Amino acid sequence: MAKAVKGSATGTKAAAKKQKSFEQTLWDTADKLRGSVESSEYKHVVLSLIFLKFISDKFEQRKRELIAEGQGDYVDMVEFYTMKNVFYLPAESRWDYIAQNAKQDDIAIKIDTALYTVEKNNKALKGALPDNYFSRLGLDGSKLAALIDSINNIDTVVEQEGGAASEVDIVGRVYEYFLGNFAATEGKGGGEFYTPKCVVNLLAEMIEPYHGKIYDPCCGSGGMFVQSVKFVENHQGNKKDISIYGQEQTSTTYKLAKMNLAIRGISANLGEVPADTFFKDQHPDLKADFIMANPPFNLKEWRGPDELTDDPRWAGYEVPPTGNANYGWILHMISKLSENGVAGFVLANGSMSTKTKGEGEIRKKIIENDLVDCMIALPGQLFYTTTIPVCLWFITKNKKAAVIPGHEGSNHRNREGETLFIDARNMGSMISRIHKELTVDDIAEIARTYHAWRGEAKDGDYRDIPGFCKVATLEDIAANDYVLTPGRYVGAAEVEDDGELFEEKMRELTQTLYRQIAEAEQLDAMIKQNLVGLGYGK
Protein backbone atom coordinates (compact mmCIF):
# COMPACT_ATOMS: atom_id res chain seq x y z
CA MET A 1 0.00 0.00 0.00
CA ALA A 2 1.41 3.38 -0.98
CA LYS A 3 2.04 5.74 1.93
CA ALA A 4 1.25 9.45 2.04
CA VAL A 5 4.34 11.68 2.06
CA LYS A 6 4.57 13.80 5.18
CA GLY A 7 6.56 16.93 5.85
CA SER A 8 8.13 19.60 3.70
CA ALA A 9 7.49 20.92 0.21
CA THR A 10 10.71 19.17 -0.76
CA GLY A 11 9.11 15.87 0.21
CA THR A 12 6.07 16.71 -1.90
CA LYS A 13 8.25 17.50 -4.93
CA ALA A 14 10.18 14.28 -4.41
CA ALA A 15 6.91 12.34 -4.28
CA ALA A 16 5.71 13.98 -7.50
CA LYS A 17 8.98 13.07 -9.20
CA LYS A 18 8.68 9.49 -7.99
CA GLN A 19 5.08 9.31 -9.23
CA LYS A 20 6.14 10.41 -12.72
CA SER A 21 8.78 7.72 -12.73
CA PHE A 22 6.12 5.18 -11.74
CA GLU A 23 3.90 6.17 -14.67
CA GLN A 24 6.80 5.96 -17.09
CA THR A 25 7.91 2.59 -15.72
CA LEU A 26 4.40 1.19 -16.03
CA TRP A 27 4.14 2.49 -19.59
CA ASP A 28 7.49 1.01 -20.58
CA THR A 29 6.48 -2.37 -19.19
CA ALA A 30 3.09 -2.34 -20.90
CA ASP A 31 4.58 -1.23 -24.21
CA LYS A 32 7.17 -4.04 -24.18
CA LEU A 33 4.40 -6.57 -23.63
CA ARG A 34 2.42 -5.29 -26.61
CA GLY A 35 4.23 -7.58 -29.03
CA SER A 36 2.67 -7.57 -32.48
CA VAL A 37 -0.67 -6.12 -31.36
CA GLU A 38 -1.42 -2.74 -32.95
CA SER A 39 -1.34 0.24 -30.59
CA SER A 40 -4.86 1.22 -31.68
CA GLU A 41 -6.08 -2.16 -30.34
CA TYR A 42 -3.71 -2.50 -27.39
CA LYS A 43 -4.82 0.70 -25.71
CA HIS A 44 -8.24 -0.80 -25.05
CA VAL A 45 -6.60 -3.82 -23.41
CA VAL A 46 -4.40 -1.76 -21.09
CA LEU A 47 -6.93 0.94 -20.22
CA SER A 48 -9.71 -1.61 -19.58
CA LEU A 49 -7.47 -3.48 -17.14
CA ILE A 50 -6.46 -0.24 -15.38
CA PHE A 51 -10.15 0.63 -15.09
CA LEU A 52 -11.00 -2.79 -13.65
CA LYS A 53 -8.16 -2.48 -11.13
CA PHE A 54 -9.39 0.94 -10.04
CA ILE A 55 -13.05 0.06 -9.51
CA SER A 56 -11.97 -3.10 -7.68
CA ASP A 57 -9.78 -1.09 -5.31
CA LYS A 58 -12.71 1.24 -4.61
CA PHE A 59 -15.01 -1.72 -4.05
CA GLU A 60 -12.58 -3.32 -1.57
CA GLN A 61 -12.12 0.00 0.23
CA ARG A 62 -15.87 0.38 0.67
CA LYS A 63 -16.16 -3.26 1.79
CA ARG A 64 -13.55 -2.65 4.51
CA GLU A 65 -15.46 0.46 5.62
CA LEU A 66 -18.70 -1.52 6.03
CA ILE A 67 -16.92 -4.17 8.10
CA ALA A 68 -15.22 -1.51 10.26
CA GLU A 69 -18.61 0.13 10.86
CA GLY A 70 -20.09 -3.16 12.06
CA GLN A 71 -22.15 -3.62 8.90
CA GLY A 72 -20.44 -6.77 7.68
CA ASP A 73 -23.83 -8.37 6.95
CA TYR A 74 -24.34 -5.84 4.14
CA VAL A 75 -21.10 -6.35 2.18
CA ASP A 76 -22.94 -8.14 -0.62
CA MET A 77 -25.79 -5.62 -0.94
CA VAL A 78 -25.51 -3.41 -4.02
CA GLU A 79 -27.15 -0.32 -2.52
CA PHE A 80 -24.50 -0.03 0.21
CA TYR A 81 -21.93 0.58 -2.54
CA THR A 82 -23.94 2.73 -4.95
CA MET A 83 -24.89 5.10 -2.11
CA LYS A 84 -21.17 6.03 -2.00
CA ASN A 85 -20.81 6.16 -5.81
CA VAL A 86 -18.90 2.87 -5.78
CA PHE A 87 -19.55 0.19 -8.40
CA TYR A 88 -20.69 -3.14 -6.98
CA LEU A 89 -18.61 -6.07 -8.25
CA PRO A 90 -19.60 -9.75 -8.12
CA ALA A 91 -16.77 -12.07 -7.08
CA GLU A 92 -15.77 -13.02 -10.66
CA SER A 93 -15.42 -9.34 -11.61
CA ARG A 94 -12.99 -8.36 -8.87
CA TRP A 95 -9.36 -7.68 -9.58
CA ASP A 96 -8.04 -10.18 -7.05
CA TYR A 97 -9.88 -12.94 -8.95
CA ILE A 98 -8.30 -11.82 -12.23
CA ALA A 99 -4.83 -11.52 -10.67
CA GLN A 100 -5.07 -14.97 -9.07
CA ASN A 101 -6.01 -16.51 -12.43
CA ALA A 102 -3.60 -14.46 -14.56
CA LYS A 103 -1.59 -17.51 -15.66
CA GLN A 104 -4.60 -19.65 -16.56
CA ASP A 105 -5.12 -20.51 -20.23
CA ASP A 106 -8.60 -18.99 -20.20
CA ILE A 107 -7.61 -15.66 -18.59
CA ALA A 108 -8.82 -13.70 -21.65
CA ILE A 109 -12.29 -15.22 -21.29
CA LYS A 110 -12.26 -14.48 -17.56
CA ILE A 111 -11.43 -10.80 -18.21
CA ASP A 112 -14.19 -10.48 -20.84
CA THR A 113 -16.64 -12.09 -18.42
CA ALA A 114 -15.57 -9.73 -15.63
CA LEU A 115 -16.06 -6.64 -17.79
CA TYR A 116 -19.43 -7.89 -19.07
CA THR A 117 -20.63 -8.57 -15.52
CA VAL A 118 -19.49 -5.17 -14.27
CA GLU A 119 -21.38 -3.39 -17.03
CA LYS A 120 -24.48 -5.55 -16.57
CA ASN A 121 -24.64 -4.77 -12.83
CA ASN A 122 -24.01 -1.01 -13.09
CA LYS A 123 -26.34 1.07 -15.27
CA ALA A 124 -23.93 4.02 -15.25
CA LEU A 125 -21.45 1.91 -17.23
CA LYS A 126 -23.88 0.91 -19.97
CA GLY A 127 -21.96 0.77 -23.24
CA ALA A 128 -18.67 1.68 -21.54
CA LEU A 129 -16.67 -1.53 -21.52
CA PRO A 130 -15.18 -3.67 -24.32
CA ASP A 131 -17.35 -6.60 -25.41
CA ASN A 132 -15.49 -9.93 -25.80
CA TYR A 133 -12.44 -7.87 -26.74
CA PHE A 134 -9.74 -9.93 -25.05
CA SER A 135 -10.97 -13.24 -26.47
CA ARG A 136 -11.19 -11.89 -30.02
CA LEU A 137 -7.80 -10.18 -29.96
CA GLY A 138 -5.86 -13.39 -29.33
CA LEU A 139 -3.20 -11.89 -27.04
CA ASP A 140 -0.27 -14.06 -26.05
CA GLY A 141 -1.22 -15.55 -22.65
CA SER A 142 2.17 -15.04 -21.01
CA LYS A 143 2.30 -11.38 -22.05
CA LEU A 144 -1.25 -10.77 -20.84
CA ALA A 145 -0.32 -12.36 -17.48
CA ALA A 146 2.78 -10.14 -17.23
CA LEU A 147 0.67 -7.07 -18.01
CA ILE A 148 -1.79 -8.00 -15.25
CA ASP A 149 1.14 -8.35 -12.83
CA SER A 150 2.37 -4.86 -13.79
CA ILE A 151 -1.03 -3.22 -13.36
CA ASN A 152 -1.38 -5.03 -10.05
CA ASN A 153 1.28 -2.60 -8.73
CA ILE A 154 -1.05 0.39 -9.15
CA ASP A 155 -2.47 1.34 -5.75
CA THR A 156 -5.29 3.87 -5.69
CA VAL A 157 -5.60 4.39 -1.94
CA VAL A 158 -3.22 6.23 0.36
CA GLU A 159 -3.22 5.39 4.05
CA GLN A 160 -2.98 8.55 6.11
CA GLU A 161 -2.16 9.00 9.78
CA GLY A 162 -4.84 7.57 12.02
CA GLY A 163 -5.64 4.84 9.51
CA ALA A 164 -8.15 6.87 7.47
CA ALA A 165 -8.03 6.12 3.77
CA SER A 166 -8.54 8.74 1.05
CA GLU A 167 -8.64 8.48 -2.72
CA VAL A 168 -5.90 10.10 -4.76
CA ASP A 169 -5.92 10.53 -8.50
CA ILE A 170 -3.11 8.06 -9.16
CA VAL A 171 -5.18 6.03 -11.60
CA GLY A 172 -6.51 9.18 -13.24
CA ARG A 173 -2.95 10.33 -13.83
CA VAL A 174 -1.88 6.93 -15.14
CA TYR A 175 -4.92 6.85 -17.44
CA GLU A 176 -4.15 10.33 -18.77
CA TYR A 177 -0.47 9.48 -19.20
CA PHE A 178 -1.32 6.34 -21.15
CA LEU A 179 -3.86 8.13 -23.36
CA GLY A 180 -1.20 10.69 -24.30
CA ASN A 181 1.40 8.04 -25.03
CA PHE A 182 -1.00 5.95 -27.10
CA ALA A 183 -1.93 9.07 -29.09
CA ALA A 184 1.77 9.75 -29.75
CA THR A 185 2.32 6.13 -30.80
CA GLU A 186 -0.63 6.14 -33.18
CA GLY A 187 0.25 9.52 -34.72
CA LYS A 188 -2.59 10.80 -36.89
CA GLY A 189 -5.05 8.19 -35.59
CA GLY A 190 -4.37 9.31 -32.03
CA GLY A 191 -6.07 12.62 -32.68
CA GLU A 192 -9.40 10.84 -32.85
CA PHE A 193 -9.45 10.34 -29.09
CA TYR A 194 -6.90 12.72 -27.58
CA THR A 195 -6.31 16.48 -27.49
CA PRO A 196 -2.95 17.59 -26.02
CA LYS A 197 -3.35 18.43 -22.35
CA CYS A 198 -1.88 21.94 -22.69
CA VAL A 199 -4.49 22.86 -25.32
CA VAL A 200 -7.34 21.54 -23.17
CA ASN A 201 -5.97 23.45 -20.17
CA LEU A 202 -5.83 26.66 -22.21
CA LEU A 203 -9.44 26.27 -23.38
CA ALA A 204 -10.65 25.72 -19.81
CA GLU A 205 -8.63 28.64 -18.40
CA MET A 206 -9.95 30.91 -21.15
CA ILE A 207 -13.69 30.23 -20.88
CA GLU A 208 -13.75 29.68 -17.07
CA PRO A 209 -16.55 27.08 -16.76
CA TYR A 210 -17.43 27.81 -13.11
CA HIS A 211 -21.01 26.56 -13.33
CA GLY A 212 -23.66 25.54 -15.84
CA LYS A 213 -23.93 23.09 -18.74
CA ILE A 214 -20.72 22.03 -20.51
CA TYR A 215 -20.91 20.40 -23.95
CA ASP A 216 -18.47 18.76 -26.35
CA PRO A 217 -20.01 17.55 -29.65
CA CYS A 218 -17.00 15.36 -30.51
CA CYS A 219 -15.73 14.45 -27.07
CA GLY A 220 -13.07 11.83 -27.86
CA SER A 221 -11.89 10.23 -24.62
CA GLY A 222 -13.44 13.01 -22.50
CA GLY A 223 -10.37 15.15 -21.81
CA MET A 224 -12.30 18.42 -22.08
CA PHE A 225 -14.67 17.30 -19.32
CA VAL A 226 -11.87 16.10 -17.04
CA GLN A 227 -10.12 19.46 -17.31
CA SER A 228 -13.36 21.39 -16.78
CA VAL A 229 -13.88 19.59 -13.48
CA LYS A 230 -10.24 20.19 -12.51
CA PHE A 231 -10.70 23.90 -13.32
CA VAL A 232 -13.71 24.12 -11.00
CA GLU A 233 -11.88 22.30 -8.20
CA ASN A 234 -8.70 24.38 -8.63
CA HIS A 235 -10.76 27.55 -8.22
CA GLN A 236 -12.44 26.34 -5.03
CA GLY A 237 -15.71 25.63 -6.83
CA ASN A 238 -18.07 22.69 -6.58
CA LYS A 239 -18.21 20.18 -9.41
CA LYS A 240 -21.88 19.68 -8.60
CA ASP A 241 -22.43 23.15 -10.10
CA ILE A 242 -21.65 21.84 -13.59
CA SER A 243 -23.42 19.26 -15.73
CA ILE A 244 -21.71 17.53 -18.63
CA TYR A 245 -23.06 16.61 -22.06
CA GLY A 246 -21.13 15.06 -24.90
CA GLN A 247 -21.26 12.93 -28.00
CA GLU A 248 -18.80 10.66 -29.76
CA GLN A 249 -19.22 8.79 -33.04
CA THR A 250 -16.56 6.07 -32.72
CA SER A 251 -17.74 3.18 -30.53
CA THR A 252 -14.33 2.33 -29.01
CA THR A 253 -13.61 5.99 -28.25
CA TYR A 254 -17.06 6.37 -26.68
CA LYS A 255 -16.10 3.55 -24.31
CA LEU A 256 -12.76 5.23 -23.52
CA ALA A 257 -14.61 8.42 -22.57
CA LYS A 258 -17.04 6.61 -20.29
CA MET A 259 -14.21 4.80 -18.50
CA ASN A 260 -12.11 7.98 -18.28
CA LEU A 261 -14.96 9.86 -16.59
CA ALA A 262 -15.98 6.95 -14.34
CA ILE A 263 -12.41 6.68 -13.02
CA ARG A 264 -12.72 10.24 -11.74
CA GLY A 265 -16.27 9.95 -10.46
CA ILE A 266 -17.56 12.39 -13.08
CA SER A 267 -21.20 11.99 -14.10
CA ALA A 268 -21.91 12.79 -17.75
CA ASN A 269 -24.57 12.34 -20.39
CA LEU A 270 -22.76 11.12 -23.50
CA GLY A 271 -25.95 10.00 -25.19
CA GLU A 272 -27.48 6.56 -25.30
CA VAL A 273 -25.19 5.33 -28.07
CA PRO A 274 -22.13 6.48 -30.04
CA ALA A 275 -23.48 8.44 -33.00
CA ASP A 276 -22.71 11.02 -35.70
CA THR A 277 -23.34 14.49 -34.24
CA PHE A 278 -24.59 15.91 -37.53
CA PHE A 279 -27.04 13.12 -38.35
CA LYS A 280 -28.05 11.79 -34.92
CA ASP A 281 -27.73 14.59 -32.39
CA GLN A 282 -28.04 12.97 -28.94
CA HIS A 283 -28.93 16.30 -27.29
CA PRO A 284 -31.33 18.05 -29.71
CA ASP A 285 -32.77 20.46 -27.14
CA LEU A 286 -29.55 21.30 -25.31
CA LYS A 287 -28.51 24.92 -24.78
CA ALA A 288 -25.03 24.91 -23.27
CA ASP A 289 -23.35 27.59 -21.19
CA PHE A 290 -19.89 26.40 -22.23
CA ILE A 291 -18.69 24.44 -25.24
CA MET A 292 -15.18 23.01 -25.54
CA ALA A 293 -14.25 20.98 -28.60
CA ASN A 294 -11.55 19.73 -30.92
CA PRO A 295 -13.45 18.63 -34.05
CA PRO A 296 -11.73 16.46 -36.69
CA PHE A 297 -9.60 18.74 -38.87
CA ASN A 298 -10.99 19.45 -42.37
CA LEU A 299 -13.37 16.47 -42.38
CA LYS A 300 -14.32 15.64 -45.97
CA GLU A 301 -17.58 14.16 -47.31
CA TRP A 302 -19.28 14.61 -43.96
CA ARG A 303 -22.69 14.82 -45.65
CA GLY A 304 -24.08 13.94 -49.05
CA PRO A 305 -24.89 16.68 -51.61
CA ASP A 306 -28.62 16.54 -50.80
CA GLU A 307 -28.36 15.84 -47.07
CA LEU A 308 -28.94 18.35 -44.24
CA THR A 309 -29.56 21.18 -46.72
CA ASP A 310 -32.52 22.52 -44.70
CA ASP A 311 -31.09 21.79 -41.27
CA PRO A 312 -32.22 24.39 -38.69
CA ARG A 313 -28.64 24.65 -37.37
CA TRP A 314 -27.67 26.58 -40.51
CA ALA A 315 -30.63 28.99 -40.24
CA GLY A 316 -29.54 32.48 -41.33
CA TYR A 317 -26.35 31.17 -42.95
CA GLU A 318 -25.35 29.44 -46.15
CA VAL A 319 -25.23 25.63 -46.01
CA PRO A 320 -21.69 24.44 -45.11
CA PRO A 321 -19.99 22.74 -48.08
CA THR A 322 -19.77 18.95 -48.31
CA GLY A 323 -16.00 19.04 -48.88
CA ASN A 324 -15.10 20.37 -45.41
CA ALA A 325 -17.02 20.09 -42.12
CA ASN A 326 -15.26 22.98 -40.33
CA TYR A 327 -18.12 25.43 -40.72
CA GLY A 328 -20.65 22.68 -40.08
CA TRP A 329 -19.03 22.25 -36.65
CA ILE A 330 -18.96 26.01 -36.04
CA LEU A 331 -22.64 26.49 -36.87
CA HIS A 332 -23.62 23.39 -34.88
CA MET A 333 -21.87 24.81 -31.81
CA ILE A 334 -23.38 28.27 -32.28
CA SER A 335 -26.83 26.65 -32.41
CA LYS A 336 -26.11 24.87 -29.11
CA LEU A 337 -25.11 27.96 -27.10
CA SER A 338 -27.40 29.46 -24.47
CA GLU A 339 -28.16 33.19 -24.65
CA ASN A 340 -25.03 33.93 -22.60
CA GLY A 341 -23.03 30.91 -23.74
CA VAL A 342 -19.33 30.81 -24.64
CA ALA A 343 -17.59 28.31 -26.93
CA GLY A 344 -13.88 27.63 -27.31
CA PHE A 345 -12.72 25.18 -29.97
CA VAL A 346 -9.76 24.09 -32.07
CA LEU A 347 -9.75 24.30 -35.88
CA ALA A 348 -7.23 24.18 -38.70
CA ASN A 349 -5.72 27.54 -39.62
CA GLY A 350 -7.49 27.55 -42.98
CA SER A 351 -10.81 28.16 -41.20
CA MET A 352 -9.74 31.75 -40.46
CA SER A 353 -9.39 32.80 -44.10
CA THR A 354 -11.05 30.26 -46.43
CA LYS A 355 -13.51 31.42 -49.07
CA THR A 356 -14.19 27.97 -50.52
CA LYS A 357 -17.80 27.25 -51.55
CA GLY A 358 -19.52 29.75 -49.29
CA GLU A 359 -17.29 29.40 -46.21
CA GLY A 360 -16.17 33.02 -46.55
CA GLU A 361 -19.80 34.18 -46.55
CA ILE A 362 -20.59 32.08 -43.47
CA ARG A 363 -17.59 33.59 -41.64
CA LYS A 364 -18.60 37.10 -42.71
CA LYS A 365 -22.11 36.58 -41.31
CA ILE A 366 -20.75 35.20 -38.02
CA ILE A 367 -18.53 38.29 -37.71
CA GLU A 368 -21.35 40.69 -38.60
CA ASN A 369 -23.51 39.01 -35.96
CA ASP A 370 -20.74 39.98 -33.50
CA LEU A 371 -20.21 36.43 -32.27
CA VAL A 372 -16.39 36.22 -32.51
CA ASP A 373 -14.91 37.13 -29.15
CA CYS A 374 -11.28 36.09 -29.55
CA MET A 375 -8.97 34.37 -32.07
CA ILE A 376 -5.67 32.74 -31.12
CA ALA A 377 -2.97 31.49 -33.48
CA LEU A 378 -1.17 28.57 -31.81
CA PRO A 379 2.37 27.33 -32.50
CA GLY A 380 2.95 24.30 -34.70
CA GLN A 381 3.87 20.82 -33.43
CA LEU A 382 1.41 20.81 -30.51
CA PHE A 383 -0.67 17.98 -31.95
CA TYR A 384 0.05 14.34 -32.64
CA THR A 385 -2.27 14.51 -35.64
CA THR A 386 -0.47 17.24 -37.55
CA THR A 387 2.65 19.39 -37.42
CA ILE A 388 0.88 22.39 -38.98
CA PRO A 389 -0.20 25.24 -36.71
CA VAL A 390 -3.82 25.39 -35.61
CA CYS A 391 -6.00 28.09 -34.11
CA LEU A 392 -8.51 28.56 -31.32
CA TRP A 393 -11.88 30.22 -31.88
CA PHE A 394 -13.86 31.75 -29.04
CA ILE A 395 -17.50 32.47 -29.79
CA THR A 396 -19.95 34.20 -27.46
CA LYS A 397 -23.65 34.93 -27.71
CA ASN A 398 -23.42 37.97 -25.44
CA LYS A 399 -20.65 40.61 -25.37
CA LYS A 400 -22.56 42.94 -23.07
CA ALA A 401 -21.39 43.69 -19.53
CA ALA A 402 -22.05 40.69 -17.29
CA VAL A 403 -21.85 39.85 -13.60
CA ILE A 404 -20.41 36.41 -12.78
CA PRO A 405 -22.13 35.21 -9.55
CA GLY A 406 -19.67 34.29 -6.83
CA HIS A 407 -16.71 35.52 -8.91
CA GLU A 408 -16.93 39.30 -8.83
CA GLY A 409 -13.32 39.65 -9.97
CA SER A 410 -14.36 37.94 -13.20
CA ASN A 411 -17.19 40.32 -14.19
CA HIS A 412 -17.17 41.29 -17.88
CA ARG A 413 -17.27 44.76 -19.46
CA ASN A 414 -19.23 45.61 -22.61
CA ARG A 415 -17.22 44.38 -25.62
CA GLU A 416 -19.79 44.83 -28.37
CA GLY A 417 -18.22 45.45 -31.77
CA GLU A 418 -14.78 44.25 -30.62
CA THR A 419 -12.69 41.12 -31.17
CA LEU A 420 -9.38 40.27 -29.51
CA PHE A 421 -6.58 38.76 -31.60
CA ILE A 422 -3.67 36.90 -29.97
CA ASP A 423 -0.66 35.58 -31.86
CA ALA A 424 0.89 32.80 -29.74
CA ARG A 425 2.89 31.18 -32.56
CA ASN A 426 6.21 31.92 -30.86
CA MET A 427 5.18 30.44 -27.52
CA GLY A 428 5.74 26.93 -26.21
CA SER A 429 8.73 24.70 -25.55
CA MET A 430 9.93 21.60 -27.40
CA ILE A 431 9.37 18.46 -25.29
CA SER A 432 10.72 16.09 -27.93
CA ARG A 433 12.31 16.30 -31.35
CA ILE A 434 8.91 16.72 -33.02
CA HIS A 435 6.49 17.92 -30.34
CA LYS A 436 6.00 21.23 -28.57
CA GLU A 437 3.99 22.07 -25.46
CA LEU A 438 2.57 25.30 -24.06
CA THR A 439 4.02 25.88 -20.59
CA VAL A 440 2.01 26.79 -17.50
CA ASP A 441 3.32 30.36 -17.85
CA ASP A 442 2.33 30.50 -21.53
CA ILE A 443 -1.22 29.42 -20.70
CA ALA A 444 -1.44 31.93 -17.84
CA GLU A 445 -0.22 34.79 -20.04
CA ILE A 446 -2.69 34.05 -22.84
CA ALA A 447 -5.64 33.59 -20.47
CA ARG A 448 -4.72 36.68 -18.45
CA THR A 449 -4.60 38.78 -21.62
CA TYR A 450 -8.08 37.61 -22.66
CA HIS A 451 -9.57 38.11 -19.21
CA ALA A 452 -8.04 41.56 -18.83
CA TRP A 453 -9.55 42.54 -22.19
CA ARG A 454 -12.94 41.20 -21.03
CA GLY A 455 -12.65 43.58 -18.08
CA GLU A 456 -11.99 41.04 -15.33
CA ALA A 457 -10.57 43.05 -12.43
CA LYS A 458 -8.52 40.12 -11.14
CA ASP A 459 -6.34 40.27 -14.28
CA GLY A 460 -5.54 43.99 -14.34
CA ASP A 461 -5.72 46.40 -17.25
CA TYR A 462 -5.48 45.36 -20.87
CA ARG A 463 -3.16 46.93 -23.45
CA ASP A 464 -2.30 46.08 -27.05
CA ILE A 465 1.17 44.52 -27.42
CA PRO A 466 2.64 44.69 -30.95
CA GLY A 467 3.33 41.21 -32.26
CA PHE A 468 1.22 39.52 -29.55
CA CYS A 469 -2.27 40.97 -29.04
CA LYS A 470 -4.55 43.58 -30.57
CA VAL A 471 -8.19 44.61 -30.25
CA ALA A 472 -9.95 45.09 -33.60
CA THR A 473 -13.36 46.54 -34.40
CA LEU A 474 -15.86 45.06 -36.82
CA GLU A 475 -14.81 47.80 -39.24
CA ASP A 476 -11.16 46.72 -38.95
CA ILE A 477 -12.10 43.11 -39.72
CA ALA A 478 -14.24 44.18 -42.68
CA ALA A 479 -11.30 46.19 -44.02
CA ASN A 480 -9.26 42.95 -43.88
CA ASP A 481 -11.86 41.16 -46.00
CA TYR A 482 -13.25 39.30 -42.95
CA VAL A 483 -10.07 37.29 -42.50
CA LEU A 484 -9.53 36.32 -38.84
CA THR A 485 -5.82 35.46 -38.90
CA PRO A 486 -4.26 37.19 -35.82
CA GLY A 487 -1.05 38.06 -37.72
CA ARG A 488 -3.05 40.53 -39.84
CA TYR A 489 -3.94 42.56 -36.77
CA VAL A 490 -1.24 42.28 -34.11
CA GLY A 491 1.55 43.59 -36.36
CA ALA A 492 5.25 43.00 -35.73
CA ALA A 493 6.82 42.86 -32.31
CA GLU A 494 8.74 45.94 -31.25
CA VAL A 495 12.49 45.58 -31.77
CA GLU A 496 14.60 46.96 -28.97
CA ASP A 497 16.83 49.84 -30.13
CA ASP A 498 20.49 49.04 -29.51
CA GLY A 499 21.44 52.75 -29.67
CA GLU A 500 23.78 52.34 -32.66
CA LEU A 501 23.47 54.97 -35.41
CA PHE A 502 22.11 53.74 -38.73
CA GLU A 503 25.15 55.01 -40.68
CA GLU A 504 27.57 53.12 -38.41
CA LYS A 505 25.48 49.94 -38.49
CA MET A 506 25.21 50.10 -42.30
CA ARG A 507 28.99 50.62 -42.64
CA GLU A 508 29.66 47.54 -40.46
CA LEU A 509 27.19 45.39 -42.38
CA THR A 510 28.65 46.49 -45.73
CA GLN A 511 32.21 45.67 -44.66
CA THR A 512 31.06 42.25 -43.43
CA LEU A 513 29.36 41.59 -46.77
CA TYR A 514 32.51 42.58 -48.74
CA ARG A 515 34.62 40.24 -46.57
CA GLN A 516 32.21 37.37 -47.19
CA ILE A 517 32.26 38.02 -50.95
CA ALA A 518 36.08 37.96 -50.95
CA GLU A 519 36.11 34.70 -48.95
CA ALA A 520 33.61 33.17 -51.40
CA GLU A 521 35.88 34.11 -54.35
CA GLN A 522 38.87 32.45 -52.65
CA LEU A 523 36.84 29.28 -52.04
CA ASP A 524 35.66 29.25 -55.67
CA ALA A 525 39.30 29.48 -56.85
CA MET A 526 40.34 26.60 -54.58
CA ILE A 527 37.46 24.42 -55.86
CA LYS A 528 38.43 25.14 -59.50
CA GLN A 529 42.07 24.30 -58.74
CA ASN A 530 41.07 20.99 -57.16
CA LEU A 531 38.87 20.11 -60.13
CA VAL A 532 41.79 20.80 -62.55
CA GLY A 533 44.00 18.56 -60.41
CA LEU A 534 41.43 15.79 -60.79
CA GLY A 535 41.37 16.20 -64.56
CA TYR A 536 38.11 18.10 -64.74
CA GLY A 537 39.36 21.50 -65.93
CA LYS A 538 37.71 23.54 -68.66
Secondary structure, 3 states (H helix, E strand, C coil): CCECCCCCHHHHHHHHHHHHHHHHHHHHHHHHCCCCCCHHHHHHHHHHHHHHHHHHHHHHHHHHHHHHCCCHHHCCCCHHHHCCCCCCCCHHHCHHHHHHCCCCCCHHHHHHHHHHHHHHHCHHHCCCCCCCHHHHHCCCHHHHHHHHHHHCCCCCEEECHHHCEEECCHHHHHHHHHHHHHHHHHHHHHHHCCCCHHHHHHHHHHHCCCCEEEEECCCCCCHHHHHHHHHHHHCCCCHHHEEEEECCCCHHHHHHHHHHHHHCCCCCECCCCCCCCCCCCCCCCCCEEEEEECCCCCCCCCCCCCCCCCCHHHCCCCCCCCCCCHHHHHHHHHHHEEEEEEEEEEEEHHHHCCCHHHHHHHHHHHHHCCCEEEEEECCCCCCCCCCCCEEEEEEECCCCCECCCCCHHHCECCCCCEEEEEECCCCCEECCCCCEECCHHHHHHHHHHHHHHHCCHHHCCCCCECCCEEEEEHHHHHHCCCCCCCHHHHCCCCCCCCCCCHHHHHHHHHHHHHHHHHHHHHHHHHHHHHHHHCCCCC
